[in-house]
């Protein structure tokens, strides 16, 4: 199973390259660092923890 490297923050619509820092939950909801901090690292969709997404090589 491969991660879907989404390219847009789901909260503010900021563009995120696959090599850029981003945060995801277990369902791969994707958020930029600023929005993640503002949401206290909690996904607003599922309530799960937001963790750093691996960077693409």
PQR file of N, CA, C, O and H, with PARSE charges and radii, in Angstrom:
ATOM      1  N   UNK A   1       0.848  -1.175   0.000 -0.4000 1.5000
ATOM      2  CA  UNK A   1       0.000   0.000   0.000 -0.0000 2.0000
ATOM      3  C   UNK A   1       0.895   1.240   0.000  0.5500 1.7000
ATOM      4  O   UNK A   1       1.868   1.316   0.751 -0.5500 1.4000
ATOM      5  N   UNK A   2       0.560   2.195  -0.837 -0.4000 1.5000
ATOM      6  CA  UNK A   2       1.348   3.413  -0.983 -0.0000 2.0000
ATOM      7  C   UNK A   2       0.553   4.606  -0.483  0.5500 1.7000
ATOM      8  O   UNK A   2      -0.667   4.671  -0.631 -0.5500 1.4000
ATOM      9  H   UNK A   2      -0.230   2.134  -1.447  0.4000 1.0000
ATOM     10  N   UNK A   3       1.277   5.554   0.115 -0.4000 1.5000
ATOM     11  CA  UNK A   3       0.630   6.792   0.545 -0.0000 2.0000
ATOM     12  C   UNK A   3       0.192   7.602  -0.661  0.5500 1.7000
ATOM     13  O   UNK A   3       0.896   7.676  -1.669 -0.5500 1.4000
ATOM     14  H   UNK A   3       2.268   5.501   0.236  0.4000 1.0000
ATOM     15  N   UNK A   4      -0.969   8.202  -0.543 -0.4000 1.5000
ATOM     16  CA  UNK A   4      -1.418   9.144  -1.566 -0.0000 2.0000
ATOM     17  C   UNK A   4      -0.842  10.502  -1.175  0.5500 1.7000
ATOM     18  O   UNK A   4      -1.266  11.093  -0.182 -0.5500 1.4000
ATOM     19  H   UNK A   4      -1.540   8.142   0.275  0.4000 1.0000
ATOM     20  N   UNK A   5       0.111  10.993  -1.941 -0.4000 1.5000
ATOM     21  CA  UNK A   5       0.778  12.247  -1.608 -0.0000 2.0000
ATOM     22  C   UNK A   5      -0.080  13.415  -2.101  0.5500 1.7000
ATOM     23  O   UNK A   5       0.160  13.963  -3.177 -0.5500 1.4000
ATOM     24  H   UNK A   5       0.456  10.513  -2.747  0.4000 1.0000
ATOM     25  N   UNK A   6      -1.058  13.777  -1.318 -0.4000 1.5000
ATOM     26  CA  UNK A   6      -1.953  14.880  -1.689 -0.0000 2.0000
ATOM     27  C   UNK A   6      -1.173  16.191  -1.711  0.5500 1.7000
ATOM     28  O   UNK A   6      -0.231  16.380  -0.941 -0.5500 1.4000
ATOM     29  H   UNK A   6      -1.253  13.332  -0.444  0.4000 1.0000
ATOM     30  N   UNK A   7      -1.568  17.070  -2.583 -0.4000 1.5000
ATOM     31  CA  UNK A   7      -0.770  18.281  -2.820 -0.0000 2.0000
ATOM     32  C   UNK A   7      -1.435  19.566  -2.347  0.5500 1.7000
ATOM     33  O   UNK A   7      -0.989  20.659  -2.694 -0.5500 1.4000
ATOM     34  H   UNK A   7      -2.333  16.917  -3.209  0.4000 1.0000
ATOM     35  N   UNK A   8      -2.508  19.442  -1.551 -0.4000 1.5000
ATOM     36  CA  UNK A   8      -3.217  20.618  -1.077 -0.0000 2.0000
ATOM     37  C   UNK A   8      -3.623  20.434   0.378  0.5500 1.7000
ATOM     38  O   UNK A   8      -4.110  19.369   0.758 -0.5500 1.4000
ATOM     39  H   UNK A   8      -2.871  18.554  -1.270  0.4000 1.0000
ATOM     40  N   UNK A   9      -3.425  21.469   1.197 -0.4000 1.5000
ATOM     41  CA  UNK A   9      -3.893  21.453   2.582 -0.0000 2.0000
ATOM     42  C   UNK A   9      -5.424  21.456   2.562  0.5500 1.7000
ATOM     43  O   UNK A   9      -6.040  22.277   1.881 -0.5500 1.4000
ATOM     44  H   UNK A   9      -3.029  22.334   0.888  0.4000 1.0000
ATOM     45  N   UNK A  10      -6.027  20.541   3.307 -0.4000 1.5000
ATOM     46  CA  UNK A  10      -7.485  20.429   3.319 -0.0000 2.0000
ATOM     47  C   UNK A  10      -8.182  21.567   4.060  0.5500 1.7000
ATOM     48  O   UNK A  10      -9.395  21.734   3.934 -0.5500 1.4000
ATOM     49  H   UNK A  10      -5.527  19.875   3.860  0.4000 1.0000
ATOM     50  N   UNK A  11      -7.434  22.345   4.825 -0.4000 1.5000
ATOM     51  CA  UNK A  11      -8.048  23.453   5.567 -0.0000 2.0000
ATOM     52  C   UNK A  11      -7.912  24.786   4.838  0.5500 1.7000
ATOM     53  O   UNK A  11      -8.896  25.507   4.669 -0.5500 1.4000
ATOM     54  H   UNK A  11      -6.448  22.209   4.928  0.4000 1.0000
ATOM     55  N   UNK A  12      -6.690  25.116   4.402 -0.4000 1.5000
ATOM     56  CA  UNK A  12      -6.455  26.451   3.809 -0.0000 2.0000
ATOM     57  C   UNK A  12      -6.190  26.420   2.307  0.5500 1.7000
ATOM     58  O   UNK A  12      -6.052  27.472   1.684 -0.5500 1.4000
ATOM     59  H   UNK A  12      -5.891  24.531   4.539  0.4000 1.0000
ATOM     60  N   UNK A  13      -6.117  25.239   1.725 -0.4000 1.5000
ATOM     61  CA  UNK A  13      -5.878  25.040   0.288 -0.0000 2.0000
ATOM     62  C   UNK A  13      -4.475  25.421  -0.174  0.5500 1.7000
ATOM     63  O   UNK A  13      -4.249  25.586  -1.372 -0.5500 1.4000
ATOM     64  H   UNK A  13      -6.229  24.384   2.232  0.4000 1.0000
ATOM     65  N   UNK A  14      -3.525  25.563   0.758 -0.4000 1.5000
ATOM     66  CA  UNK A  14      -2.138  25.843   0.384 -0.0000 2.0000
ATOM     67  C   UNK A  14      -1.604  24.669  -0.426  0.5500 1.7000
ATOM     68  O   UNK A  14      -1.870  23.512  -0.102 -0.5500 1.4000
ATOM     69  H   UNK A  14      -3.708  25.429   1.732  0.4000 1.0000
ATOM     70  N   UNK A  15      -0.851  24.969  -1.478 -0.4000 1.5000
ATOM     71  CA  UNK A  15      -0.230  23.938  -2.296 -0.0000 2.0000
ATOM     72  C   UNK A  15       0.959  23.332  -1.541  0.5500 1.7000
ATOM     73  O   UNK A  15       1.774  24.055  -0.969 -0.5500 1.4000
ATOM     74  H   UNK A  15      -0.635  25.910  -1.742  0.4000 1.0000
ATOM     75  N   UNK A  16       1.048  21.995  -1.547 -0.4000 1.5000
ATOM     76  CA  UNK A  16       2.109  21.274  -0.850 -0.0000 2.0000
ATOM     77  C   UNK A  16       2.784  20.322  -1.825  0.5500 1.7000
ATOM     78  O   UNK A  16       2.141  19.420  -2.362 -0.5500 1.4000
ATOM     79  H   UNK A  16       0.386  21.407  -2.013  0.4000 1.0000
ATOM     80  N   UNK A  17       4.071  20.518  -2.053 -0.4000 1.5000
ATOM     81  CA  UNK A  17       4.785  19.590  -2.925 -0.0000 2.0000
ATOM     82  C   UNK A  17       5.048  18.304  -2.136  0.5500 1.7000
ATOM     83  O   UNK A  17       5.070  18.335  -0.906 -0.5500 1.4000
ATOM     84  H   UNK A  17       4.593  21.251  -1.617  0.4000 1.0000
ATOM     85  N   UNK A  18       5.246  17.184  -2.821 -0.4000 1.5000
ATOM     86  CA  UNK A  18       5.517  15.923  -2.119 -0.0000 2.0000
ATOM     87  C   UNK A  18       6.769  15.960  -1.244  0.5500 1.7000
ATOM     88  O   UNK A  18       6.903  15.154  -0.324 -0.5500 1.4000
ATOM     89  H   UNK A  18       5.228  17.159  -3.820  0.4000 1.0000
ATOM     90  N   UNK A  19       7.682  16.885  -1.521 -0.4000 1.5000
ATOM     91  CA  UNK A  19       8.906  16.994  -0.725 -0.0000 2.0000
ATOM     92  C   UNK A  19       8.769  17.994   0.429  0.5500 1.7000
ATOM     93  O   UNK A  19       9.672  18.117   1.256 -0.5500 1.4000
ATOM     94  H   UNK A  19       7.573  17.540  -2.269  0.4000 1.0000
ATOM     95  N   UNK A  20       7.648  18.700   0.481 -0.4000 1.5000
ATOM     96  CA  UNK A  20       7.413  19.718   1.505 -0.0000 2.0000
ATOM     97  C   UNK A  20       6.862  19.089   2.789  0.5500 1.7000
ATOM     98  O   UNK A  20       6.215  18.042   2.747 -0.5500 1.4000
ATOM     99  H   UNK A  20       6.915  18.600  -0.190  0.4000 1.0000
ATOM    100  N   UNK A  21       7.121  19.729   3.918 -0.4000 1.5000
ATOM    101  CA  UNK A  21       6.577  19.251   5.192 -0.0000 2.0000
ATOM    102  C   UNK A  21       5.059  19.364   5.183  0.5500 1.7000
ATOM    103  O   UNK A  21       4.494  20.401   4.836 -0.5500 1.4000
ATOM    104  H   UNK A  21       7.646  20.579   3.953  0.4000 1.0000
ATOM    105  N   UNK A  22       4.416  18.272   5.573 -0.4000 1.5000
ATOM    106  CA  UNK A  22       2.963  18.231   5.688 -0.0000 2.0000
ATOM    107  C   UNK A  22       2.613  17.208   6.758  0.5500 1.7000
ATOM    108  O   UNK A  22       3.461  16.414   7.166 -0.5500 1.4000
ATOM    109  H   UNK A  22       4.874  17.429   5.855  0.4000 1.0000
ATOM    110  N   UNK A  23       1.376  17.227   7.207 -0.4000 1.5000
ATOM    111  CA  UNK A  23       0.925  16.323   8.268 -0.0000 2.0000
ATOM    112  C   UNK A  23      -0.287  15.544   7.791  0.5500 1.7000
ATOM    113  O   UNK A  23      -1.139  16.069   7.074 -0.5500 1.4000
ATOM    114  H   UNK A  23       0.687  17.872   6.875  0.4000 1.0000
ATOM    115  N   UNK A  24      -0.351  14.272   8.203 -0.4000 1.5000
ATOM    116  CA  UNK A  24      -1.449  13.402   7.800 -0.0000 2.0000
ATOM    117  C   UNK A  24      -1.984  12.622   8.997  0.5500 1.7000
ATOM    118  O   UNK A  24      -1.302  12.456  10.008 -0.5500 1.4000
ATOM    119  H   UNK A  24       0.341  13.845   8.785  0.4000 1.0000
ATOM    120  N   UNK A  25      -3.236  12.144   8.854 -0.4000 1.5000
ATOM    121  CA  UNK A  25      -3.811  11.227   9.841 -0.0000 2.0000
ATOM    122  C   UNK A  25      -3.812   9.829   9.218  0.5500 1.7000
ATOM    123  O   UNK A  25      -3.284   9.648   8.121 -0.5500 1.4000
ATOM    124  H   UNK A  25      -3.789  12.279   8.032  0.4000 1.0000
ATOM    125  N   UNK A  26      -4.388   8.851   9.891 -0.4000 1.5000
ATOM    126  CA  UNK A  26      -4.402   7.482   9.367 -0.0000 2.0000
ATOM    127  C   UNK A  26      -5.200   7.366   8.071  0.5500 1.7000
ATOM    128  O   UNK A  26      -4.988   6.421   7.311 -0.5500 1.4000
ATOM    129  H   UNK A  26      -4.816   8.998  10.782  0.4000 1.0000
ATOM    130  N   UNK A  27      -6.103   8.292   7.802 -0.4000 1.5000
ATOM    131  CA  UNK A  27      -6.886   8.276   6.565 -0.0000 2.0000
ATOM    132  C   UNK A  27      -6.252   9.135   5.476  0.5500 1.7000
ATOM    133  O   UNK A  27      -6.841   9.338   4.414 -0.5500 1.4000
ATOM    134  H   UNK A  27      -6.275   9.059   8.420  0.4000 1.0000
ATOM    135  N   UNK A  28      -5.051   9.637   5.746 -0.4000 1.5000
ATOM    136  CA  UNK A  28      -4.272  10.459   4.818 -0.0000 2.0000
ATOM    137  C   UNK A  28      -4.869  11.838   4.544  0.5500 1.7000
ATOM    138  O   UNK A  28      -4.557  12.457   3.527 -0.5500 1.4000
ATOM    139  H   UNK A  28      -4.573   9.472   6.609  0.4000 1.0000
ATOM    140  N   UNK A  29      -5.732  12.325   5.452 -0.4000 1.5000
ATOM    141  CA  UNK A  29      -6.138  13.731   5.380 -0.0000 2.0000
ATOM    142  C   UNK A  29      -4.837  14.518   5.497  0.5500 1.7000
ATOM    143  O   UNK A  29      -3.975  14.155   6.298 -0.5500 1.4000
ATOM    144  H   UNK A  29      -5.985  11.822   6.279  0.4000 1.0000
ATOM    145  N   UNK A  30      -4.678  15.569   4.731 -0.4000 1.5000
ATOM    146  CA  UNK A  30      -3.397  16.263   4.619 -0.0000 2.0000
ATOM    147  C   UNK A  30      -3.541  17.740   4.978  0.5500 1.7000
ATOM    148  O   UNK A  30      -4.459  18.421   4.522 -0.5500 1.4000
ATOM    149  H   UNK A  30      -5.378  15.864   4.081  0.4000 1.0000
ATOM    150  N   UNK A  31      -2.610  18.218   5.809 -0.4000 1.5000
ATOM    151  CA  UNK A  31      -2.649  19.604   6.267 -0.0000 2.0000
ATOM    152  C   UNK A  31      -1.246  20.195   6.289  0.5500 1.7000
ATOM    153  O   UNK A  31      -0.264  19.481   6.490 -0.5500 1.4000
ATOM    154  H   UNK A  31      -1.864  17.665   6.180  0.4000 1.0000
ATOM    155  N   UNK A  32      -1.161  21.514   6.080 -0.4000 1.5000
ATOM    156  CA  UNK A  32       0.120  22.222   6.154 -0.0000 2.0000
ATOM    157  C   UNK A  32       0.526  22.365   7.628  0.5500 1.7000
ATOM    158  O   UNK A  32      -0.305  22.188   8.519 -0.5500 1.4000
ATOM    159  H   UNK A  32      -1.959  22.094   5.916  0.4000 1.0000
ATOM    160  N   UNK A  33       1.791  22.682   7.883 -0.4000 1.5000
ATOM    161  CA  UNK A  33       2.252  22.831   9.261 -0.0000 2.0000
ATOM    162  C   UNK A  33       1.482  23.895  10.063  0.5500 1.7000
ATOM    163  O   UNK A  33       1.174  23.680  11.235 -0.5500 1.4000
ATOM    164  H   UNK A  33       2.466  22.826   7.159  0.4000 1.0000
ATOM    165  N   UNK A  34       1.171  25.046   9.433 -0.4000 1.5000
ATOM    166  CA  UNK A  34       0.461  26.113  10.148 -0.0000 2.0000
ATOM    167  C   UNK A  34      -0.929  25.670  10.586  0.5500 1.7000
ATOM    168  O   UNK A  34      -1.321  25.905  11.729 -0.5500 1.4000
ATOM    169  H   UNK A  34       1.422  25.221   8.481  0.4000 1.0000
ATOM    170  N   UNK A  35      -1.674  25.035   9.697 -0.4000 1.5000
ATOM    171  CA  UNK A  35      -3.021  24.568  10.055 -0.0000 2.0000
ATOM    172  C   UNK A  35      -2.948  23.459  11.096  0.5500 1.7000
ATOM    173  O   UNK A  35      -3.767  23.407  12.014 -0.5500 1.4000
ATOM    174  H   UNK A  35      -1.355  24.844   8.768  0.4000 1.0000
ATOM    175  N   UNK A  36      -1.968  22.573  10.953 -0.4000 1.5000
ATOM    176  CA  UNK A  36      -1.808  21.478  11.915 -0.0000 2.0000
ATOM    177  C   UNK A  36      -1.571  22.016  13.315  0.5500 1.7000
ATOM    178  O   UNK A  36      -2.167  21.530  14.276 -0.5500 1.4000
ATOM    179  H   UNK A  36      -1.303  22.614  10.207  0.4000 1.0000
ATOM    180  N   UNK A  37      -0.707  23.013  13.440 -0.4000 1.5000
ATOM    181  CA  UNK A  37      -0.441  23.620  14.744 -0.0000 2.0000
ATOM    182  C   UNK A  37      -1.711  24.262  15.299  0.5500 1.7000
ATOM    183  O   UNK A  37      -2.015  24.123  16.484 -0.5500 1.4000
ATOM    184  H   UNK A  37      -0.223  23.407  12.659  0.4000 1.0000
ATOM    185  N   UNK A  38      -2.441  24.954  14.452 -0.4000 1.5000
ATOM    186  CA  UNK A  38      -3.680  25.607  14.875 -0.0000 2.0000
ATOM    187  C   UNK A  38      -4.755  24.626  15.324  0.5500 1.7000
ATOM    188  O   UNK A  38      -5.638  24.985  16.102 -0.5500 1.4000
ATOM    189  H   UNK A  38      -2.195  25.067  13.489  0.4000 1.0000
ATOM    190  N   UNK A  39      -4.685  23.401  14.841 -0.4000 1.5000
ATOM    191  CA  UNK A  39      -5.661  22.368  15.209 -0.0000 2.0000
ATOM    192  C   UNK A  39      -5.120  21.444  16.296  0.5500 1.7000
ATOM    193  O   UNK A  39      -5.702  20.396  16.577 -0.5500 1.4000
ATOM    194  H   UNK A  39      -3.967  23.109  14.209  0.4000 1.0000
ATOM    195  N   UNK A  40      -3.987  21.843  16.914 -0.4000 1.5000
ATOM    196  CA  UNK A  40      -3.359  21.053  17.985 -0.0000 2.0000
ATOM    197  C   UNK A  40      -3.063  19.619  17.563  0.5500 1.7000
ATOM    198  O   UNK A  40      -3.194  18.691  18.361 -0.5500 1.4000
ATOM    199  H   UNK A  40      -3.514  22.694  16.686  0.4000 1.0000
ATOM    200  N   UNK A  41      -2.663  19.443  16.305 -0.4000 1.5000
ATOM    201  CA  UNK A  41      -2.284  18.139  15.752 -0.0000 2.0000
ATOM    202  C   UNK A  41      -3.407  17.106  15.817  0.5500 1.7000
ATOM    203  O   UNK A  41      -3.143  15.912  15.958 -0.5500 1.4000
ATOM    204  H   UNK A  41      -2.556  20.197  15.657  0.4000 1.0000
ATOM    205  N   UNK A  42      -4.668  17.562  15.716 -0.4000 1.5000
ATOM    206  CA  UNK A  42      -5.824  16.663  15.713 -0.0000 2.0000
ATOM    207  C   UNK A  42      -6.592  16.858  14.408  0.5500 1.7000
ATOM    208  O   UNK A  42      -6.947  17.981  14.049 -0.5500 1.4000
ATOM    209  H   UNK A  42      -4.882  18.532  15.601  0.4000 1.0000
ATOM    210  N   UNK A  43      -6.844  15.759  13.705 -0.4000 1.5000
ATOM    211  CA  UNK A  43      -7.575  15.820  12.442 -0.0000 2.0000
ATOM    212  C   UNK A  43      -9.032  16.192  12.707  0.5500 1.7000
ATOM    213  O   UNK A  43      -9.698  15.545  13.515 -0.5500 1.4000
ATOM    214  H   UNK A  43      -6.556  14.847  13.996  0.4000 1.0000
ATOM    215  N   UNK A  44      -9.531  17.228  12.033 -0.4000 1.5000
ATOM    216  CA  UNK A  44     -10.919  17.633  12.245 -0.0000 2.0000
ATOM    217  C   UNK A  44     -11.926  16.660  11.616  0.5500 1.7000
ATOM    218  O   UNK A  44     -13.114  16.705  11.933 -0.5500 1.4000
ATOM    219  H   UNK A  44      -8.990  17.754  11.377  0.4000 1.0000
ATOM    220  N   UNK A  45     -11.453  15.793  10.735 -0.4000 1.5000
ATOM    221  CA  UNK A  45     -12.342  14.846  10.063 -0.0000 2.0000
ATOM    222  C   UNK A  45     -12.588  13.576  10.878  0.5500 1.7000
ATOM    223  O   UNK A  45     -13.723  13.109  10.982 -0.5500 1.4000
ATOM    224  H   UNK A  45     -10.487  15.757  10.477  0.4000 1.0000
ATOM    225  N   UNK A  46     -11.514  13.017  11.459 -0.4000 1.5000
ATOM    226  CA  UNK A  46     -11.657  11.744  12.166 -0.0000 2.0000
ATOM    227  C   UNK A  46     -11.281  11.815  13.647  0.5500 1.7000
ATOM    228  O   UNK A  46     -11.536  10.875  14.400 -0.5500 1.4000
ATOM    229  H   UNK A  46     -10.593  13.396  11.374  0.4000 1.0000
ATOM    230  N   UNK A  47     -10.673  12.938  14.068 -0.4000 1.5000
ATOM    231  CA  UNK A  47     -10.259  13.083  15.462 -0.0000 2.0000
ATOM    232  C   UNK A  47      -8.933  12.409  15.765  0.5500 1.7000
ATOM    233  O   UNK A  47      -8.501  12.377  16.917 -0.5500 1.4000
ATOM    234  H   UNK A  47     -10.467  13.702  13.457  0.4000 1.0000
ATOM    235  N   UNK A  48      -8.278  11.867  14.734 -0.4000 1.5000
ATOM    236  CA  UNK A  48      -6.993  11.195  14.922 -0.0000 2.0000
ATOM    237  C   UNK A  48      -5.833  12.164  15.005  0.5500 1.7000
ATOM    238  O   UNK A  48      -5.967  13.349  14.698 -0.5500 1.4000
ATOM    239  H   UNK A  48      -8.628  11.893  13.798  0.4000 1.0000
ATOM    240  N   UNK A  49      -4.703  11.646  15.420 -0.4000 1.5000
ATOM    241  CA  UNK A  49      -3.488  12.444  15.550 -0.0000 2.0000
ATOM    242  C   UNK A  49      -2.905  12.745  14.174  0.5500 1.7000
ATOM    243  O   UNK A  49      -2.866  11.873  13.306 -0.5500 1.4000
ATOM    244  H   UNK A  49      -4.594  10.684  15.669  0.4000 1.0000
ATOM    245  N   UNK A  50      -2.451  13.982  13.979 -0.4000 1.5000
ATOM    246  CA  UNK A  50      -1.765  14.370  12.757 -0.0000 2.0000
ATOM    247  C   UNK A  50      -0.266  14.238  12.996  0.5500 1.7000
ATOM    248  O   UNK A  50       0.273  14.806  13.946 -0.5500 1.4000
ATOM    249  H   UNK A  50      -2.483  14.690  14.684  0.4000 1.0000
ATOM    250  N   UNK A  51       0.400  13.485  12.126 -0.4000 1.5000
ATOM    251  CA  UNK A  51       1.839  13.253  12.232 -0.0000 2.0000
ATOM    252  C   UNK A  51       2.507  13.671  10.932  0.5500 1.7000
ATOM    253  O   UNK A  51       1.848  13.787   9.899 -0.5500 1.4000
ATOM    254  H   UNK A  51      -0.038  13.024  11.355  0.4000 1.0000
ATOM    255  N   UNK A  52       3.825  13.898  10.984 -0.4000 1.5000
ATOM    256  CA  UNK A  52       4.556  14.307   9.793 -0.0000 2.0000
ATOM    257  C   UNK A  52       4.445  13.266   8.704  0.5500 1.7000
ATOM    258  O   UNK A  52       4.634  12.072   8.938 -0.5500 1.4000
ATOM    259  H   UNK A  52       4.360  13.804  11.823  0.4000 1.0000
ATOM    260  N   UNK A  53       4.139  13.732   7.522 -0.4000 1.5000
ATOM    261  CA  UNK A  53       4.081  12.851   6.354 -0.0000 2.0000
ATOM    262  C   UNK A  53       5.499  12.575   5.886  0.5500 1.7000
ATOM    263  O   UNK A  53       6.328  13.485   5.877 -0.5500 1.4000
ATOM    264  H   UNK A  53       3.985  14.702   7.333  0.4000 1.0000
ATOM    265  N   UNK A  54       5.800  11.339   5.498 -0.4000 1.5000
ATOM    266  CA  UNK A  54       7.133  11.069   4.935 -0.0000 2.0000
ATOM    267  C   UNK A  54       7.345  11.900   3.674  0.5500 1.7000
ATOM    268  O   UNK A  54       6.404  12.126   2.913 -0.5500 1.4000
ATOM    269  H   UNK A  54       5.126  10.600   5.506  0.4000 1.0000
ATOM    270  N   UNK A  55       8.558  12.349   3.455 -0.4000 1.5000
ATOM    271  CA  UNK A  55       8.869  13.132   2.252 -0.0000 2.0000
ATOM    272  C   UNK A  55       9.176  12.190   1.099  0.5500 1.7000
ATOM    273  O   UNK A  55       9.782  11.135   1.286 -0.5500 1.4000
ATOM    274  H   UNK A  55       9.322  12.165   4.073  0.4000 1.0000
ATOM    275  N   UNK A  56       8.752  12.583  -0.093 -0.4000 1.5000
ATOM    276  CA  UNK A  56       9.034  11.800  -1.288 -0.0000 2.0000
ATOM    277  C   UNK A  56      10.527  11.877  -1.610  0.5500 1.7000
ATOM    278  O   UNK A  56      11.186  12.873  -1.310 -0.5500 1.4000
ATOM    279  H   UNK A  56       8.260  13.440  -0.245  0.4000 1.0000
ATOM    280  N   UNK A  57      11.032  10.855  -2.202 -0.4000 1.5000
ATOM    281  CA  UNK A  57      12.457  10.836  -2.555 -0.0000 2.0000
ATOM    282  C   UNK A  57      12.691  11.471  -3.892  0.5500 1.7000
ATOM    283  O   UNK A  57      13.832  11.543  -4.351 -0.5500 1.4000
ATOM    284  H   UNK A  57      10.497  10.046  -2.445  0.4000 1.0000
TER
END
